[in-house]
């Protein structure tokens, strides 16, 4: 692929933002992309503690009551992405690509998301694993990245969550992605030392651009 064939990508860093507000912002970006009035975008964000239930999920995916969850200060949202229950919170890098799929193949898109996360993990000396038919990335048998997407008129939204320093204990209150025996980890837990979120973001952007054929818009 030559440099001239690369597409431009606008990266939006939203810092830490409440999930509901971020979702409304995503929908606005999707509308702009459908109207072809904006470039492809990659949103990076951290959320305060929140559980989201995808199209296949329900309250039965909670291991504690909804009321107990809310008393603990954890939000709860039903959303239109694929998949079941997942957790977002501090120390987790959440990526929402808002891009117009030129190749209308969701399998290829999911593979690209997995490879983006796997590339970041390999850069830290970790050995990522992927499972056929089960979106996500694992390290040492424990899930470190979750994927749940939605597509509207071939514009993507929702996306990927990478546990950088997230406390895996948060996930004990849900059935992660419908798998009762699923173990969850973070990059820091797997590495045994602290890493910088800003550096992980930069590596993620580089890997995403490489996997999807973008050059970052300055």
Rosetta blueprint (number, residue, H / E / L):
1 X L
2 X L
3 X H
4 X H
5 X H
6 X L
7 X E
8 X E
9 X E
10 X E
11 X E
12 X E
13 X E
14 X E
15 X E
16 X E
17 X L
18 X L
19 X H
20 X H
21 X H
22 X H
23 X H
24 X H
25 X H
26 X H
27 X H
28 X H
29 X H
30 X H
31 X H
32 X H
33 X H
34 X H
35 X L
36 X L
37 X L
38 X L
39 X L
40 X E
41 X E
42 X E
43 X E
44 X E
45 X E
46 X E
47 X L
48 X L
49 X L
50 X E
51 X E
52 X E
53 X E
54 X L
55 X L
56 X L
57 X L
58 X L
59 X H
60 X H
61 X H
62 X E
63 X L
64 X L
65 X L
66 X H
67 X H
68 X H
69 X H
70 X H
71 X H
72 X L
73 X L
74 X L
75 X E
76 X E
77 X E
78 X E
79 X L
80 X L
81 X L
82 X L
83 X L
84 X L
85 X E
86 X E
87 X E
88 X E
89 X L
90 X L
91 X L
92 X E
93 X E
94 X E
95 X E
96 X E
97 X E
98 X E
99 X L
100 X E
101 X L
102 X L
103 X L
104 X L
105 X L
106 X H
107 X H
108 X H
109 X H
110 X H
111 X H
112 X H
113 X H
114 X H
115 X H
116 X H
117 X H
118 X H
119 X H
120 X H
121 X H
122 X H
123 X H
124 X L
125 X L
126 X L
127 X L
128 X E
129 X E
130 X E
131 X E
132 X L
133 X L
134 X E
135 X E
136 X E
137 X E
138 X E
139 X E
140 X L
141 X L
142 X E
143 X E
144 X E
145 X E
146 X E
147 X E
148 X E
149 X E
150 X E
151 X E
152 X E
153 X L
154 X L
155 X E
156 X E
157 X E
158 X E
159 X E
160 X E
161 X E
162 X E
163 X E
164 X L
165 X L
166 X L
167 X L
168 X H
169 X H
170 X H
171 X H
172 X H
173 X H
174 X E
175 X L
176 X E
177 X L
178 X L
179 X L
180 X L
181 X L
182 X L
183 X L
184 X E
185 X L
186 X L
187 X H
188 X H
189 X H
190 X H
191 X H
192 X L
193 X L
194 X L
195 X L
196 X L
197 X H
198 X H
199 X H
200 X H
201 X H
202 X H
203 X H
204 X H
205 X H
206 X H
207 X H
208 X H
209 X H
210 X H
211 X H
212 X H
213 X L
214 X E
215 X E
216 X E
217 X L
218 X L
